Amino acid sequence: MLLPILPLDAPLSEYKRQAGPAPSAGAFDAVARRYDFADWSALSEFVAAIARRDPEVYPFERAVDAVVNGDVESLEKLLRETPGLVHARSKRVTHFHPKVHRATLLHYIAANGVEGYRQKTPPNAIAIAKTLLDAGAEVDSLADFYGGECTTLSLLVSSCHPANAELQAPLAELLIDYGASLNGAGSGNWVSPVETALVFGYRATAEVLVKRGAPIATIAAAAGLGRIDEVAKMLPASSAEARHRALAIAAQTGQVEAVRMLLDAGEDPNRYNPPGTHAHSAPIHQAVWAGHLDVVRLLVERGARLDTRDTIHDSTPLGWARYAGRTEIAEYLQQHDAT
């Protein structure tokens, strides 16, 4: 039985009752992980902290619920009662890497990296974000996600939830209005907001960032944005690593001329993408997934193998095309004896 998400005011006995009869230790841990806790011990400690209204946990968790549910009135009340909440951090012990992400309330606006059931974007997310920023939230505060340190902006521009709500770019602009760095901050794979947006397929958001002053500082960013003149200028001095990353991002974003230029310069279409650019797959997998038939054709013409399998799903480009419903691409690959 899965542990339901109960109101924070539910008594500890109610959590225990809802958890059902005592199964094996492994089953308890599975329940805990369902809600992104490291194990049953971490969940139990969290529930106990909520039950005793721990001032280091309970107010913050209530404020997080207000943020992700779009409850401006409750959020404002909580911030008036405890002004320090705007700088407080999550103390949840998760099964992520790192285990304690230390998110601030503002990080939850990004709907990314934090516990899964809280990754959502309410219709009034702009008002929620503005409430936090006006209360003094540090716009470039770093928290620990995906093996690195991330700002709210870098998490935001890689998240499908604000994108699907058509609020990704408006939220990014609000963060920029409050001073968010466009040059990137933190560590790990998601430092550059522009490159991060491109890697996850949000080119329109990347263009907004550039319009607001984000630099096109790397050949990967230039390739992903289709700035061919910039690619040509940067290419001679670019490192092998930079060119590799540029090919990956250009293929993902459908920039066929940038892909052609990089292949002409000697880039190998059969190398798996580098870290931070869907490294479990080759350029052709990502071009297939994004529906870029012209890029797929070019890669095949330049020797891209059709039997290469990604390292997560163990599937070929044709398998990806079928799964994604890319009928035209699947037909093209089948014509070239793909399996």
N, C-alpha and C positions, 0 to 999 in steps of 0.2 A: 504494500500500500504506500502511495506517495504521500509525503507530508504536505498538507495544504499550506498555502501562504495565508497565515492567519493575521488578523489585525494586531498591531503592536500592543494593544491594550488587553489582549487575551491572556488569561492567567496561565502560569506554567503548567498547571494540571491539564489544561485544555490541549496544550501542545503534546503532552505525553499521551493523552487519551487518543488524539487524532493519529498519533504515530502507530497505533495498533499494538497487537501483541508482540512480545519480544522475539524477533527472529534472530538469525545469526549475526555475528559482528560484521561480516561482509555485507549483509543486507542493510544494516544500519548505515554503514559507510556509503552504500549506493544511494540511499535516501538523501544523505547529506550532500553528496556530489550532485544530485539532481537539482539542488538549489545553490550549487557552486561553492559549497564549503569544502574544506580540505578533507574532512572526515567527520564521523559522528561526534567526536570530542569537541571539535571546533564549533559544530552546530549547537551542541549542548551548552557550551560556554556562552555562546551568543544568546541563546534563549534565556539562560539564567540572568544575563546582564539586562535583557529587556524586562524580565519579570521583576527585578529589583530596582528598575528605573535608573540604572547606572548613568550618572551624568556625563560620562565619557562616550556612551554608546546610544542611549535611548533618545536624547534630543536630536542627535545627528541623523539617526535612522528615520525618525519622524519627518525631519526636513527633507531627506532624500525622497521619501514617499510623496511629499508635497511637490517636489521638483518634477519627478517623472510623471506624476498624475496631473500636472498643470494646475495645482491648487495654490493660486497666488495669495489668496487671503490667509490660508494657514501658514504659508511660507513667511509672509510678512510678519505675522504674529510671532512665530518662532524666532525670527531674527530680532524682533524687538525685545523679546524675553531673554534671549541669549545672543547678544551681538557677536560673540566670538565664534558662533557656528559657521559664519561665512569663511573662516579660515580653518575650521576643523577638518579632520580627515577620517576616512573609513578605517575601522580597526578589524574588519572581517578577515578571517583566515581562510583563504580560498584554495582551490586546486590549480590556480593559474600559475604563471611564472612572471614575476615573483608572487609568492603566496599572499602577501599583504599588499594590495595595490595602492593604498593610501590616497584614494581619490578624494578630492574636495567636492563640495556640492556642485561647483561649476563644471567639473569633469562629467557629471551625470548628464549635462546638457548634450554632450556628444553622442550619447546612446551607443557606447562602444567600450569594450574592455571590461566594464563592470559586470556584475551578476546579470545573467541572461534575461531574467524576467523583468529587469528594470531597464532594459535596452529598448526604449520607446520614446517617441517624440510627440508630445501633446500639441494640439493645434495652437496653443498660446505659448509655445516654447520661447518666442521672442520676449514676451512679457516676463516669463520666468527668468530668463538669462539677464534681462535688464535689471530685474529686482536684485539679483545677486551681485551684479557689477556695481550698481548704485550703492549697495550695502558695503562695498569695499573688497569684493572678491578679486584676487590677484589673477589677472587675465592669462598670464603665462606661467602660472604655477605648474610645477612638474609632478606627475605621479607615475607609479611604476606599472607599466603594461607591456606585454609582449616582449619581455626580456630587455626592455629599455625604459627610458624616461620620456613621457609624452606630455605635451600641452593639450588643452581642450581643443584648440584649433586643429592640430594634426590628427586627433582622434575623430573630430567632427567630419573632416573632409574625406575620411575613408569609411564612413558609416552609411549603410543603406537606409536606416530609419529616418533621419532628417531628409535624406534625398527623396525618399518615397513620399514624404509629407510636403515636398517642395519648399523646405525650409533650410536646406543645407547652405545654399549661397547667402540667403538673408542672415542666417545666424553667423556665418563667417564674416560678413560685412559688419555686423554688430560688434563682434570680438575685435575686428580691426579698428573700428571707431573708438574702442576703449584701449587701444594700444597693443594689440596682439602682434607679436613679431612675425613678419613675412619672410624673414631670412632663415627661419627655423630655429628651434631650441630643443634641448634635450639630447637624448642619445638613442642608439638602436636604429631600426630600419625606417622609422617614420619621423624623421627630423624635418625634412623639407616639405612644407605644406603643398607646394605645387606638384612635386613629384609624387607625393602620397596620393593626392587627388587623381592624378593620371593613372597610377598603378591600379587603383580601384575603379577605374572607368568613369570618373566624374570630370570629364574634360571641360564642361561648361563652368563648373566651379573653379577649376584651375584657371580658366580664362578670366573669371571674376577676380581671382587673387592677383593675377598679372595686371589687370586693369587698375587694381587698387595699389599697385606699386611693388608687388613681389618680383624679384629679379629672376630672369631666365639665366641662371648661373651655371648650368651644367649642360653638356651635350644631351643627356637623357631628357631633361626638361624641354630643350629645344626640339628634340626628335618627337617627343610625345605631343607637343603642341603643333607640330607640322611646320616649324620655322626652319625651312630648308636652308636659307641663306646663313642662319646662325649655325646650323649643323655643319655646313661646309667650312665656315670659319673656325669652328672649334675642333673639327676632326683631326687635323694634322698634329695638334698638341695633346690630344686626348690619350689617356692611358688605356691599356687593354681592358681593364676593369670598367672604365667609364663607357667604352664602346659596347661592351657586352651588355651593360645595363641599358644603354640607349636602344639597342636592337630589341631587347625584351619589351620596353615601354612603347616603342614605335609600333611593334606588332600588336600589342594589346589595344592600342588606341586607333589602329587602322590607318596609320600614316605610311602609305605605300611608297611614296617617294623617299621618305627618310629611311625606310627599310631597304630600299634599292641602293641608296647611297652607302649605307653601312655594309651591305653585302658586297658591293663593289670594292669597298675598302678592305675586304678580307674577313669580315665577321662570319662565323660558322653558324648556319641555321639549325644545326643539330645539337648544339650545347644546351643543357638545361639552363633555365634562367638563373641569374645570380640571386643571392639572398635579398629579400625585400621586394621581389618582383614575381611572386608565385614560383618559387624555386623548385617546386615539385614537378614542373612541366617545362616543355620546350616552347619556343616562340609560336610554333604552329598550333599547339593546343590552345593557347590564349587567343590567337587570331580566330580560331574556330569558335571558341566560346562566345566571343564578342560579335561574331557574325560578319567578319571582314573577309569576304570571298576574294577580293582583289589581292589582299595580303597573302591569303592561303595559296592562291595561284602562283604568286611570285616566289614564295618560299619553296613550293614544290618544284617549280622550274629551276630553282637554284640548288636543288638537291636535298631538300628536307625529307628525312625518312618518314614513311607513313606507318612504320611498325614500332616507333618509339612509344613507350608506355610511361605515363606519369607515375610518380612514386607513391601517390596516395591511393588512387582508385585503380591503378594498374590497367589503364585504358589507353587505347590508341586515339589519334585525332578523329578517326571515323567514329569511334565509340563516343567521344565527346560530342560530335556533331549530332549523332542520333539522340543522345540524352538531352541535349539542349534544344532539339527540334529544329536544327539548322538544315532543313531539307535540301536546299540548293547546294550547300557545301558538302553534305553527305553524298549527293549524287555525283558531284565533281570528284570527290575522293574515291568513290567506287569505280569511276571510269579510269582511275589510275591504279587499279588493283589494290586499293587499300582494304584492310581487314579489320 
